[in-house]
Amino acid sequence: MTWNTLTLLRALLLSLLLFLVLSLHGAAQANDIVDASALPRGMLVLTSHLDVLEDPAQQLSIDDVLAAGARFQASGQADEALSFGYTRSAYWLRLDLRNPGAVPLQRMLEISNARLSSITLYTLGADGRYQALHTGSAQPYATRPYHNRYFVFPLELAAHTQQVVYLRIASNGAKLIPARLWSPEAYLAYEGQDYLLQGVYFGMALAMMMFNLVLFATLGDRLYLMYVAFVGCVALGLAGQNGLAHEWLWPGAQGAWPNLSASILFSLSAALLLVFMRSMLGTRTLVPRLDKVLLALLAFFVLSPVAMVVFYTHVARPITTIWSVASPLIMIVSLACAFKRSRSAYYFSGAFFVLLIGNMSSSLAAMALLPHNLLTNHGSQIGSACEMMLLAFALADRVHVMRREKAEAQRAAYEAQSSLIASLQSSERLLEERVAQRTSELNEANARLAELSMTDSLTGIANRRRFDAVLATEWSRAARLERPLAVGLLDIDFFKRYNDHYGHQDGDECLRRVAAEFAAQLQRTGDMVARYGGEEFAFIAPATDADSALTIARRVCEALEALALPHAQAPGGMLTVSIGVAAWTPKAGESAEQLLRAADAALYRAKQLGRNRAELDA
């Protein structure tokens, strides 16, 4: 083989090797282009569509990232969230979006982890340079471009364009990054459901607290007060963890506090749980040696908030490790009490086991050891809700046991002193009668209050709140039965002039006269009239088409004109009204608000056409 041949072969091998390296490099660099116009059910999980660049020193700038030396890699994850565990690195995410359509698109980019300290979004500006938007849990809530407990970024995609956006994320905690792309309509629906579920949880926590606070006030047992304090701390801790506290309690907070507050509250809740456990299970007498372990843990959880305030970045990981050890120890003590046939220990063991499973699922998901889904993402909250219920059952069982012991004592006393038992039974019956009487009075008062809250105090007809509730119900019924629904809005013509001329007392009497006559004209079953606000009234007429609704409105106009109420500041010298009417059969995608807006538009047209008339929605 000649020297020239060897040289040629070497050149070919080097060329082939270079081609392979460039191919692999291109594969690593290639990012998935997301068609923003094609979101299944209005939402797309972005985990597998993101390219990732780790920044161990947290020193890269956007210019460094855009430079040729920056090497993004495909995420390689197909879970609900990117998970990088506990690391000090910052991470850059690249998302390539395309709008192939002929109209601009609005999209919502959501990062649903409220504990990420720093998030910076880079989007391409009109000058061709990337513009930064800084937010995160370490920033005041006002820095968020969209008001939500999570981090939501509205994006605008011009027609027939492709846009690359970058995210820089840094945090002292676990790097768990759930990223999703939404259409605005789908996100609004999801957001409503999300806040509703949060409201259910915190409403349940509040109900548990109030109920046990009443039991404490009634029975004087401090165990119920401990339960109230424990549930309150857990609820506040979870509010801090999921971003609700930053949104509602301390929106101006910045730095470490929004994340630190959750850790402090969880430490306090653990301390309160131990106090509650020692009192409920009687560990000092039942398992005295293990009770010393609980005392040591109690001291740790009481002191750990102080350490976190002073040395948060240094002690967060060790404290988390001790927490993971403390949970099994608490479970062991509870099971030891259960083996000694403590009824309360049965409930406590079950409650704490559920909480332990919930916390473990969330922690393992944060460490990328479990998939991210509804259960693992909300494991702590689900476990907490179940624990609250089971501990409430334990307290209820405690009351049951106390009642049973009381009954046994009464039977023993009956054998010794039958006359005393008879007296006690008489007193007990009297107490039950008083409780029943008081309960009945409270129910009646509540019913009266509910009725008053739905009635306009001036006119005696339904108020705006009642109108909105009935409209929502009738809209759903009309949609289900496929029949028309009519609404009308009535406005007294030149009422401000009437008030200015005759005074507010005569103005109030005028409103009462109008309301009475208005109600007299709609007497069918299901019809309702309401004071909508100020001099505006409204009616709802189920199973009424547009022509019939207009007839009703004209009849009302004529009836009110026939009252002949003097109005010196009106063109005709008499008080008149204008009415806007809308009626149709609800269809998919429509809402009662649209029907109401149509009636309002018709009312506006009636005023423009000279007032003292009824107009139908065009």
Secondary structure by P-SEA (a helix, b strand, c coil): ccaaaaaaaaaaaaaaaaaaaaaaaaaaabbbbbcccccccccccccccbbbbbbcccccccccccccccccccccccccccccccccbbbbbbbbbbbcccbbbbbbbbbccccccbbbbbbbccccbbbbbbccccccccccccccccbbbbbbbcccbbbbbbbbbbcccccccbbbbbcaaaaaaaaaaaaaaaaaaaaaaaaaaaaaaaaaaacccaaaaaaaaaaaaaaaaaaaaacccccccccccccaaaaaaaaaaaaaaaaaaaaaaaaaaccccccaaaaaaaaaaaaaaaaaaaaaaacccccaaaaaaaaaaaaaaaaaaaaaaaaaccaaaaaaaaaaaaaaaaaaaaaaaaaccccccccccaaaaaaaaaaaaaaaaaaaaaaaaaaaaaaaaaaaaaaccaaaaaaaaaaaaaaaaaaaaaaaaaaaaaaaaaaaaacccccccccaaaaaaaaaaaaaaaaaacbbbbbbbbbccaaaaaaaaccaaaaaaaaaaaaaaaaaacccccbbbbcccccccccccccccaaaaaaaaaaaaaaaaacccccccccccbbbbbbbbbbbcccccccaaaaaaaaaaaaaaaaaaccccccccc
